[in-house]
Amino acid sequence: DLRPATKTNRLWASNPHVGMVGAITPGELLGLMASRELTNGFANRFLVYWAERTKMLAFPRATPADDVDALAERVLEVLNFCNASRLVDRDAMQMKFTEKARTLYSKLYHSELNDNKAGDRVTALIERRAPMLLRLAMIFALTDLSTDIDVQHINAARAWIKYSVDSIKFIFASAEEEQAVAE
């Protein structure tokens, strides 16, 4: 539980799940994060994705209300499938692999999910690829309203993990090169 040590107006959160989304340049990331945090297991708890603006629009079009409503309905459908309202009961859904997904995950686990050839810093930043892939695959299965993690869920998660690994390699190789040039 999150319980700050305040004496008045106490607020707390029981059984919290925290997610973070942020945007930062590679230079800012390296400047603000100590070398120790990049390699001690803190930074590798975040999925990092390189993104660029494809065009500049002073007045972007609003997302149509029907699209927003359809997405909200879909999210509600997934939450209902997951029995999200029973969270306070600390109830759990049992997820399982199909046999083909289990075979694929085992193959990936013994190859690309534990490949440590990227150098010490990058390897430290991508060390949690395997559990991250499992979490994403589970989410993709649940969005299909299924408790069975199948090959398509593993492959979708694998694509997101691969893009994160590629992003980390790009960001940290580029930042290191910039630092060398500056020195």
Disulfide bonds with the S-S distance in Angstrom:
none
